[in-house]
Amino acid sequence: MAWQLLTGISVITLSISVLLQRLLLHQDKSDPVAYGIVFQALVGIILLCYALVAGFHGLDFAKYWFPILSTFLLYAVGTVVGAFTLRNVQASIYSILFATNAIWVAAISLPLFHVSITPLQLLGIALIFASTAFLFEYTGKFKFDRGVLLGLLTGFIYGLATVAWVYIDKHADPASWSAISFIGPALVLLIAKPASVRKMKPFLNRSTLIRMTFLGILYSISALTVLLAYKHGNAALIAPLQQTSIITTVVLAIIFLRERNRLWQKAIATLICFIGVLLVV
């Protein structure tokens, strides 16, 4: 399967999972660290089941211990920093700040994986970022404060984590590594904050757990397909393409959640993004 198609599947499943997360976390009573542990562990278990059926392959930990541990620690820290960021900025602003992770992935991937991009693809990447920034609702209150700094830090951490994640992917079985890469950060968070166990109860009741499982399946598909795309495609292009999930999430929210404010702005952003994608692929 072509890496472009794999990236497309990842973007769509990621967008749907974001909608489910919005519905699941609509009440701001849940502990973000407890949610992160449950969510990452659940996705890891789902991927592990698939990997065991398809044929599980272990990692050469002695050879790749540094990027493996870096992936675990960076994703764990990124989860916590991201949670603090969301306490300081609006979700719409956060999505734009978080999208900066693709800049770091692309910048580091060019020399690390010996890939290249054409001027037209570079223009496409710029258009994709422009389209997501176009969704930002300027209210006259935006300033370079603690929340913005935390958002940029979150993007930087996730950018480094993704590079380490992709580096191991180049030398491992994608399904097996994907499972391990979710279970690892969950264990790190659990060890760092064991008190979070007492706050997991809201996620473990039957109805919520069913929704969490469905969410975990979708997110597992997104994670596995993007890892396969990274393994066979150009990481410097895949990372920006994944940011189109912001646009598809907005479109799906219009259809299913009836979020129909600023439709003209969303329509223009979608058009700009579409042109950018055509140039990249």
C-alpha positions in Angstrom: 0.0 0.0 0.0 1.3 3.4 -1.0 2.5 5.7 1.8 0.2 8.4 0.6 -2.8 6.2 1.1 -1.6 5.0 4.5 -1.1 8.6 5.6 -4.7 9.4 4.4 -6.1 6.5 6.5 -4.2 7.7 9.5 -5.5 11.3 9.1 -9.1 10.2 8.8 -9.0 7.8 11.7 -7.1 10.4 13.8 -9.8 13.0 13.0 -12.6 10.7 14.1 -10.8 9.8 17.3 -10.4 13.5 18.1 -14.2 13.9 17.8 -14.6 10.9 20.2 -12.1 12.4 22.6 -14.0 15.7 22.6 -17.2 13.8 23.5 -15.5 11.6 26.0 -13.7 14.4 27.8 -16.5 17.0 27.5 -16.7 17.2 31.2 -13.6 18.8 32.6 -13.6 16.5 35.7 -11.2 13.9 34.5 -7.6 13.8 35.5 -5.4 14.3 32.4 -2.5 12.0 33.7 -5.0 9.2 34.6 -6.6 9.5 31.2 -3.2 9.5 29.5 -2.2 6.3 31.3 -5.5 4.5 30.5 -5.7 5.7 26.9 -2.1 4.9 26.0 -2.2 1.5 27.8 -5.5 0.6 26.0 -4.1 1.5 22.6 -0.9 -0.4 23.4 -2.9 -3.5 24.4 -5.0 -3.4 21.2 -1.9 -3.0 19.0 -0.2 -5.8 21.0 -3.0 -8.2 20.3 -2.7 -7.4 16.6 1.0 -7.8 16.7 0.8 -11.2 18.4 -1.6 -12.4 15.7 0.5 -11.0 12.8 3.7 -12.1 14.4 5.4 -10.2 17.2 9.0 -9.2 16.8 11.1 -7.9 19.7 13.4 -4.9 19.6 17.2 -4.9 19.7 17.2 -3.0 23.0 21.0 -3.3 23.5 21.5 -1.5 20.1 18.7 1.0 20.2 18.2 1.6 23.9 18.7 5.4 23.7 16.0 6.2 21.1 13.6 3.6 22.7 13.9 5.2 26.1 13.8 8.7 24.6 10.5 7.8 22.9 9.0 6.6 26.2 10.1 9.6 28.2 9.4 12.3 25.6 5.8 11.0 24.9 5.2 10.8 28.7 6.5 14.3 29.3 4.6 15.6 26.2 1.4 14.2 27.6 1.8 16.1 30.9 3.0 19.3 29.3 0.1 19.1 26.8 -2.4 18.8 29.6 -0.9 21.9 31.4 -1.1 23.8 28.1 -4.8 23.1 27.7 -5.3 24.6 31.1 -3.8 27.9 29.8 -5.0 28.2 26.2 -8.1 27.5 24.2 -8.3 24.2 22.3 -8.3 26.0 18.9 -5.1 27.8 19.8 -3.6 24.6 21.2 -4.1 22.8 17.9 -2.2 25.4 16.0 0.7 25.5 18.5 0.8 21.7 18.6 1.0 21.5 14.8 4.5 23.0 15.1 5.7 19.5 15.9 5.7 18.8 12.2 8.2 21.5 11.6 10.7 19.8 14.0 10.0 16.4 12.5 10.6 17.7 8.9 13.7 19.7 9.9 15.4 16.8 11.7 14.3 14.1 9.2 15.9 15.8 6.2 19.5 15.2 7.4 18.8 12.2 9.7 17.0 10.0 7.1 18.7 11.5 4.1 15.5 12.6 2.4 14.8 15.6 0.2 11.8 17.7 -0.8 11.2 19.8 -4.0 10.3 23.5 -4.0 6.7 22.6 -4.9 6.4 20.2 -2.0 7.9 22.9 0.3 5.2 25.3 -1.0 2.6 22.6 -0.3 3.9 22.3 3.3 3.6 26.0 3.7 0.0 26.0 2.5 -0.9 23.2 4.9 0.4 25.2 7.8 -1.3 28.3 6.5 -4.6 26.5 6.3 -4.5 25.4 9.9 -3.4 28.9 11.0 -6.3 30.3 9.1 -8.6 28.5 11.5 -7.2 30.4 14.4 -9.8 32.8 15.7 -8.0 36.1 16.6 -9.8 37.9 19.3 -7.3 40.6 20.1 -6.3 38.8 23.3 -3.5 36.6 21.9 -0.2 37.3 23.5 3.1 35.5 23.9 2.4 34.3 27.4 3.0 31.2 29.5 0.3 29.2 27.7 1.8 29.9 24.3 5.3 29.0 25.5 3.9 25.7 26.9 2.1 25.0 23.6 5.3 25.6 21.6 7.2 23.4 24.1 4.6 20.7 23.6 5.1 20.8 19.8 8.9 20.6 20.3 8.7 17.7 22.7 6.3 15.7 20.4 8.5 16.6 17.4 11.5 15.0 19.1 9.5 12.1 20.2 8.1 11.4 16.7 11.7 11.5 15.2 12.8 8.9 17.8 9.6 6.9 17.2 10.2 6.9 13.4 13.9 6.1 13.8 13.1 2.9 15.6 10.4 2.1 13.1 13.0 2.1 10.4 14.7 -0.8 12.2 11.7 -2.7 13.6 8.4 -4.3 12.9 5.9 -1.4 12.8 3.0 -3.3 14.6 5.3 -4.6 17.4 7.0 -1.3 17.9 3.8 0.7 17.8 2.4 -1.5 20.6 5.5 -1.1 22.7 5.7 2.7 22.1 2.2 3.2 23.7 2.7 0.8 26.6 6.1 2.3 27.5 4.9 5.9 28.1 1.9 4.6 30.1 4.3 2.8 32.4 6.5 5.8 32.7 3.5 8.0 33.7 2.3 5.3 36.1 5.7 5.1 37.8 6.1 8.8 37.9 2.6 9.4 39.4 1.2 6.2 41.0 -1.5 8.2 42.7 -3.2 8.5 39.3 -4.5 5.0 39.8 -7.2 6.3 42.2 -8.3 8.7 39.5 -8.9 6.1 36.8 -12.3 5.0 38.0 -14.3 7.3 35.7 -12.7 5.7 32.7 -13.3 2.1 33.8 -17.1 2.0 34.1 -18.8 -0.1 31.4 -20.2 2.5 29.1 -17.1 4.7 29.2 -14.8 1.7 28.8 -16.7 0.6 25.6 -16.3 4.1 24.1 -12.6 4.2 25.2 -12.1 0.8 23.5 -13.7 2.0 20.2 -11.5 5.1 20.5 -8.5 3.0 21.1 -9.2 0.9 18.0 -9.4 4.0 15.8 -6.3 5.5 17.3 -4.5 2.2 16.9 -5.3 2.1 13.2 -4.1 5.7 12.9 -0.8 5.0 14.7 0.0 1.8 12.8 -0.8 3.2 9.4 1.3 6.3 9.9 4.2 4.2 11.2 3.9 2.1 8.0 3.8 5.3 6.0 7.0 6.6 7.8 8.7 3.3 7.1 8.2 3.4 3.4 7.7 7.2 2.7 9.4 10.5 3.2 9.2 11.5 6.9 9.7 15.2 6.0 6.5 15.1 4.0 4.4 12.8 6.1 4.6 14.9 9.2 3.1 18.0 7.6 0.5 15.9 5.8 -0.7 14.6 9.1 -1.5 18.1 10.2 -4.4 18.0 7.7 -6.2 16.1 10.4 -7.0 19.5 11.9 -8.9 20.4 8.7 -10.7 17.0 8.5 -11.6 17.2 12.2 -13.2 20.6 11.6 -15.1 19.3 8.6 -16.3 16.2 10.5 -17.3 18.4 13.5 -19.4 20.5 11.1 -21.2 17.4 9.9 -21.6 15.4 13.1 -21.3 17.9 16.0 -23.0 20.8 14.1 -20.1 23.1 14.9 -21.2 25.5 12.1 -19.8 28.8 13.2 -17.3 30.6 10.9 -18.2 28.3 8.0 -16.6 30.6 5.4 -13.3 30.6 7.2 -13.4 26.8 7.5 -14.2 26.5 3.8 -11.3 28.6 2.8 -8.9 26.8 5.1 -10.1 23.4 3.7 -9.5 24.7 0.1 -6.0 26.0 0.9 -5.2 22.7 2.7 -6.4 20.6 -0.3 -4.2 22.6 -2.7 -1.2 22.1 -0.3 -1.8 18.3 -0.2 -1.9 18.1 -4.0 1.5 19.8 -4.2 3.0 17.5 -1.5 1.8 14.2 -2.9 
